Amino acid sequence: AQTVTQSQPEMSVQEAETVTLSCTYDTSESDYYLFWYKQPPSRQMILVIRQEAYKQQNATENRFSVNFQKAAKSFSLKISDSQLGDAAMYFCAYRPTGANSKLTFGKGITLSVRP
Amino acid sequence: DTGVSQDPRHKITKRGQNVTFRCDPISEHNRLYWYRQTLGQGPEFLTYFQNEAQLEKSRLLSDRFSAERPKGSFSTLEIQRTEQGDSAMYLCASSPFTGLMNTEAFFGQGTRLTVV
């Protein structure tokens, strides 16, 4: 079974600084998808960034980028120029390719941004 | 608003009562998922539908839980004889699925259930 581990329960970053959120996963599959989702307080979960395992290039979305290390099964999220609106819970998630599209989530990390 | 809609947003019920939640997915999405999220944990998969067919159920979904999607549009999740351990956020998500391309899921705001 696939597992996703986020070992840091909380992190804090100064506004305008850079922060990296860690995630490791375990799977026997060679092809899959990895995601970072953001869940602001009392608001719905939204997709931040997605990575296909067959792509060696790390995904980027504006201030958000990932460091995908397939051999190490590591998938970290870097947030540059942190903003107050980045404060939220962040979840790392795994999904296999193919017809099965259910997500396996980590426990999440609470990110606070200091003004 | 064309996002995933869940109703109610909050539900407080007494132990032993039955509750039903509703999810309206994004209209063109044929896949619909239910997840449960307890405090301090990530969402855990419960079940999912493709159109009206329920394709998979997690072992977390005990006999007291039942989900339906009768016309392939909205879905309901019913919990019978609620227990305190059922207290959680119930999340619904939807995604399009063509068999060729499997895209990301879009989540609703969830229904927070408190069993007292």
HADDOCK unambig.tbl for C-alpha pairs under 7 A between the chains (distance, minus, plus):
assign (segid A and resid 43 and name CA) (segid B and resid 109 and name CA) 5.63 0.50 0.50
assign (segid A and resid 44 and name CA) (segid B and resid 107 and name CA) 6.19 0.50 0.50
assign (segid A and resid 44 and name CA) (segid B and resid 108 and name CA) 5.58 0.50 0.50
assign (segid A and resid 44 and name CA) (segid B and resid 109 and name CA) 4.15 0.50 0.50
assign (segid A and resid 45 and name CA) (segid B and resid 107 and name CA) 5.77 0.50 0.50
assign (segid A and resid 46 and name CA) (segid B and resid 106 and name CA) 6.97 0.50 0.50
assign (segid A and resid 46 and name CA) (segid B and resid 107 and name CA) 6.93 0.50 0.50
assign (segid A and resid 91 and name CA) (segid B and resid 42 and name CA) 6.94 0.50 0.50
assign (segid A and resid 99 and name CA) (segid B and resid 99 and name CA) 6.74 0.50 0.50
assign (segid A and resid 102 and name CA) (segid B and resid 45 and name CA) 6.92 0.50 0.50
assign (segid A and resid 104 and name CA) (segid B and resid 44 and name CA) 6.98 0.50 0.50
assign (segid A and resid 105 and name CA) (segid B and resid 42 and name CA) 5.52 0.50 0.50
assign (segid A and resid 105 and name CA) (segid B and resid 43 and name CA) 6.14 0.50 0.50
assign (segid A and resid 106 and name CA) (segid B and resid 42 and name CA) 5.49 0.50 0.50
assign (segid A and resid 107 and name CA) (segid B and resid 40 and name CA) 6.74 0.50 0.50
assign (segid A and resid 107 and name CA) (segid B and resid 41 and name CA) 4.49 0.50 0.50
assign (segid A and resid 107 and name CA) (segid B and resid 42 and name CA) 4.24 0.50 0.50
assign (segid A and resid 108 and name CA) (segid B and resid 41 and name CA) 6.69 0.50 0.50
assign (segid A and resid 108 and name CA) (segid B and resid 42 and name CA) 5.81 0.50 0.50
